[in-house]
Amino acid sequence: MVKKQLIMEKALELFAKQGFEATSVQQITEHCGISKGAFYLSFKSKDELITAIIDDFMMQITSDIDYIVKNTKDEQILYEFYYAIYHFFQKHSDFANVLIKEQSHTFNKELILKMQYYEKVIENAILLMIERLYGDRVKDTKYDLIYCIKGFMSTYSQLFVFYNVPLDLKLLAKSLVEKTTLLAQHTTAPFVTQELSQLVKQPMNEEVTKEQILEIIVQKIDEMEESIEKESLILLKQHLLEPTLSPAIVKGLLENIRNHPHCKWISYLLRRYFEF
């Protein structure tokens, strides 16, 4: 495992048990079996490490949502959307718990801007999903419906974060599909209008350039061990520099890296760049 990723994963174990504030760099290095010097070669500070972990967390869930919305059939899209969200929260419940409890400590200005960006990407994906499913029927209520869906995401995720009980993800997703459909079909007095949505809208970050995407790919290639995902990234990098591959091959390469936890964000960026 790459040292930087090892530090993130081992530190996450400590943060989940002790919290951010109570965990020292010394404890992290001891848990990783590395020196402090090795730690500071990867991260300038504990705060930078925390930011990297939260960033990675958000990259994964944002990329998954975007992929599902753009690649799932209409009749399954809501179910797959909700199921993926709560499966993710279930898998990462320990970290989600400590993040919610200590977000005031971790949310510096840089991270706040990043979180606003991820939130806007998710909102755009939800809007696309709503428009695909309900069309003109929700033209006056779709922005309010976005907030309803985000409310479901936030409220029901607490079942995974705060309560250590077995939960039926399939039933939860099915139940929320039913609730969302009822709201879409019967809401007549929306609170959030397009105008209000525009007033609270945060500006998106500038579009990522090809050069920035290449820089991220090179970094990932350097960090990864030999694997099909690494080979796919190398081919995608070459295609970015000199397009020679067919769209079908590019889609296949993107599918190869999509489920790798450390390639989700670059997969998302490449899908946007190639307009898939």
N, C-alpha and C positions, 0 to 999 in steps of 0.2 A: 504493500500500500504506500502511496506517495505520502511523504512526511506531513505536508500541509493538511492533507485530508485526514491523516491519522490524528493529528492534533485536534481538528474540528470534531471528529467523532468521539474521541476520548474526553474532550472538554465537555461535550454535550452530555455525556453520562454524568459528569460531576455537577453540571449546572442543573440537570433534572433532579438530582438528589438534594443539592445544597442551595441552589439559587446562584444568580450571577455574582451578587455582592460578596457572598460568603466564600466564594471559590477564588483562591489565589493562583497566580502564575506558577508558583512553586508546587502547588498541589497538582496543577495540570501537567507540568513537566514530569513529576514523579509518576503520575498515572500513565503517562505516555512512555516512560522509560527513556527520556531524552534530557539533554542539558538545557539550561535557560538560554544559552547562546543559540542552540538549535531552534528554540522557540522563536527568538527574536529575529532569526533569519527569515522566518515565515510570516510573522505578525509583529508589528511595531509595538502593540500593546494588547492588553486583555480586551479593551473596548473595540479594537479593530477586529479581533477574533470573534467577538459577539456579533458585530455587524456582518461579518462574513458568513456566520452560521445562519443568521436571520435572512440574509440575502439569498443564500442557497435554498432555504426553506421556501421562500416566496417564489423564487425562480421555478422550483419544481411544480408547485400547485398551479401557478399561473400558466405555465407551459401545458400542463395536463388539461386544464379547462379549455384553453384555446384549441388544442388538438381535437378534443371531444366535440366541441361546438362546430368545428369546420369539417369533421370527418364521420359524423354519426348520422344515420337516417333519421328523418323527422320523428317517426313513431317511437324511437328509442332515445332521442336526444336528452329529454328532461330526466329520464330515469338514469341514464349513464352519467349525466352531469352531477346529479345529487349523490349517486353511489360513489363516484370517484372522489368527491369532496370529503365524504365521511369516512371512506376507506383510508384516505390520507390522514385525516385527523386521528383515526383509531391507531394507525401505524406510528404516528408521531405525537401521541397524547402526552407523554412526559414533558417533551419540549414545549408543546403548546401551552401546557399548564404553567410552566415557569415563565414563559414569555408574557402571558396575560398578567401574571402577578407582578412582574417586574418591568413592564414595558416603559414606565416613566423613567427608569434609570437608563435603559438602553436606547431610547429613541432620541438620538442626537439629530441635529439639523439635516445632516447628509442622509441618515436613515429615514427620517420623516419624508424627505423628497422621494426617496426610492419607494417607500411604502405607498405614497400617493400615486406614483407611476404604476405600480403593480395593480393598485385598486382600480385605476382607470382602464388598464388593459382588461381586467376582469369584467368591469362594467360594460365595456365595448363588446366583449364576447357574449355577455348576457343579453344585451340589446339585439345583437345579431340573431341569437337563438329565439328570442321573443318574436322578432319580425318574421323569421322563417316559419314559426309555428302558427302564429295568429294573424299575420298580415294586417290589413286595414281595420280589422275588428278592434285592435288595441291602439290605434293611432293616437287616441286622446288619453290613454291610460298606461302606455308602455313604460314611461319614465317612472311612474309610481310603482309599476310592477317590478322594475329593477330593484327598487328599495325593498320591496316585499321579499324578493328572492334573496337579496343580501341579508335581510333580517332572519330568514330561515337558516341561511348558512351560519350566521353568527350564533343564533340562539340554540339550535340543535347541536352545534359542535360542543357546547358546554357539557352535554351528556358524556362525551368522550374525555373531555379535559378534567372534569371535576368528580365524575362518578365511575368507580372501577367495577362496572357491572357488564355482563355480556349483553350486547345489543344486536338486533337483527337488522343488518344494513339493507338487505333487500326490502324488508317491510318498511323501513324508514324512507328509503328512496321512493317506493311505491306510494306511500302516504303523502309525501311532499309533492309528487307529481299531481296527485288528486287535488290537493289544496291549491297549487299554482294554477291548475286548469280552471278551477272554480273562480278564482280571483280574475283570471284573464277573461272569462266568459261573462261574469256578472258584476264586476266593479263599475259603478256609475258615478262615483264621486271621488275621483283621484285627488290626492293632496299634492303630490309632486308632479308639476307640469313641466313641459319642456323649458319654459322660461325660468322656473325655479332651478331646474337641473343645470341650466347654463350659468346661473348666478353662483352656484356652489362648485362649479366645475373647476378642477385643478388643471393647469396646462400640462400637456404631455411633454416628456423630454423630447429633444430633437431626435429625428429618425437616426438609427444607428447606420453608419456608413459601411461600405464594403471593406474599407481599411480597418475599421474597428472590429468587424466580424472576423477578418483574417487574423487580427491580433489575438482575439479570444481563442480561435481555433489552434493557433500555434501554441498558446499556453496550455490548452487541453492536451494536445498531442504530446508535449513535453512531460506532462504530469502523468499520463496514462501508461499502464503496462501494455504489452503486446496483446491485442485482442481484435475481434471483428469490428468493434466500435472504433478503435484507433485507426485501423486500416480504412474504414469508411470515412473518418474525418480527414485523413490524408487525401483521399480521392476527392472529397468535397472541396478541400482547400485548392487542389489543382484545378478543379472545375471553376472555382471562383476566379482564379488567376487567368485561366484560358479555357473558356467554355467549349467542351468537346463531347460531353455526355448527353444522352437523350433525356427528356423529362422523366421517362419511366425509370431509368437507372438512378437518376437523382432522387426520385421519390423512394426507391428501394434503399438507397444509402441513408436517407433521412429516417426511414423506418428502422434501420439497423441501430441508430443511435438514440432513438426517441425514448426508450425505456431505461437507458443508462442514467442513474441518478445524477451524474456529474455532466451529462450532455444535454439535459432537458432544455436549458436556456439557449444554448447554441442551436439546438434543433428548432426551437421557436423562432429565433432570429433568422435562420436560414429559410424556414417556411415562409416567413414574411418577405424576405428578400426575393425568393424565387416565385412568390405569389401562389403558393400551394395552399 
